[in-house]
Amino acid sequence: MRKNSVKNIRINSEVMKELSQIIRETKDPRIHPMTSIVAVDVATDLKTCKVYVSVLGNEEDRTATAQGLKSAEGFIRRELAHRLNMRNTPELTFIMDTSIEDAMNMMKKIDEVTGHNA
């Protein structure tokens, strides 16, 4: 299976949808309620999966969420296996993505420079 094949794109989409739902249902108090899955990259052999996570909050919230996701990794993977009928359930690696916060900060700086106060 090629990296950008229709099948791989469909698998990434389904895994992303299910992971978003599973993380919302996870009861770990360390996982911030404003946690969202930005992107999912499942390897072509379905063995590994990089999950890009964004947390709307401060650095402390991001750190706590990363710890909560790391400790709940087995539960999340097991739930993913139950919900999706895949040959292999990929091993999950959670990566914090700060692109949304970076974009918000950049917009604030642009507004300050141009004089627009929103």
C-alpha positions in Angstrom: 0.0 0.0 0.0 1.4 3.4 -1.0 1.6 6.3 1.4 -1.1 8.5 -0.2 -3.3 5.8 -1.6 -7.0 6.0 -1.3 -7.0 3.1 1.2 -4.4 4.7 3.4 -6.3 8.0 3.4 -9.5 6.2 4.3 -7.7 4.3 7.2 -6.2 7.6 8.5 -9.7 9.2 8.4 -11.4 6.3 10.2 -8.6 6.1 12.9 -8.8 9.8 13.5 -12.6 9.8 13.9 -12.5 6.9 16.3 -9.5 8.2 18.3 -11.3 11.6 18.7 -14.3 9.8 20.1 -12.3 7.5 22.4 -10.2 10.3 23.8 -13.4 12.3 24.6 -14.8 9.3 26.5 -11.6 8.6 28.4 -12.1 9.3 32.1 -8.4 10.3 32.9 -8.6 13.7 34.7 -5.2 14.7 33.3 -6.6 14.8 29.8 -7.8 18.3 29.1 -11.4 18.6 27.9 -10.3 20.9 25.0 -8.1 18.1 23.5 -8.4 17.5 19.8 -6.8 15.2 17.2 -5.3 17.3 14.5 -3.9 14.6 12.2 -3.2 10.8 12.2 -0.5 9.1 10.2 -0.9 5.3 10.1 2.1 3.5 8.6 1.5 1.6 5.4 2.0 -1.8 7.2 -0.6 -0.8 9.9 1.9 -1.4 12.7 2.5 2.1 13.9 0.4 5.3 14.1 1.5 8.9 14.9 -1.3 10.8 16.4 -0.9 14.6 16.4 -2.8 16.1 19.4 -3.6 19.8 20.1 -4.6 21.1 23.5 -6.2 24.5 23.9 -4.6 25.6 27.1 -1.3 26.5 28.7 1.9 24.4 28.8 0.9 22.8 32.1 -2.3 21.5 30.4 -0.4 20.1 27.5 2.1 18.3 29.7 -0.6 16.8 31.9 -2.6 15.7 28.7 0.6 14.1 27.3 1.1 12.1 30.5 -2.6 11.1 30.6 -2.5 9.9 27.0 0.7 8.0 27.5 -0.7 6.2 30.5 -4.1 5.5 28.7 -2.4 4.3 25.5 -3.2 0.6 26.1 -6.8 1.4 26.8 -7.1 3.6 23.8 -5.5 1.0 21.5 -7.8 -1.7 22.8 -10.9 0.4 22.3 -9.6 1.2 18.8 -9.2 -2.5 18.1 -12.8 -3.1 19.2 -14.3 -0.3 17.1 -12.3 -0.9 13.9 -12.0 -4.2 12.0 -8.3 -4.0 11.0 -5.8 -6.7 10.4 -3.4 -5.0 12.9 -4.2 -2.4 15.5 -1.4 0.1 15.2 0.9 1.0 18.1 0.0 4.7 19.0 2.5 7.5 19.4 1.1 10.8 20.6 2.8 13.9 19.4 1.8 17.4 20.8 1.0 19.8 17.9 1.1 23.5 18.8 0.3 24.8 15.3 -3.1 26.2 16.3 -1.6 28.1 19.3 1.3 29.3 17.1 -1.2 30.6 14.5 -3.2 32.4 17.1 -0.1 34.1 18.5 1.0 35.1 15.0 -2.5 36.6 14.3 -2.2 38.6 17.5 1.3 39.9 16.5 0.0 40.9 13.1 -2.9 42.7 14.6 -0.5 44.6 16.9 1.7 45.6 14.0 -1.1 46.7 11.7 -3.0 48.5 14.5 -6.1 46.4 14.3 -7.5 45.7 17.8 -9.9 42.8 17.7 
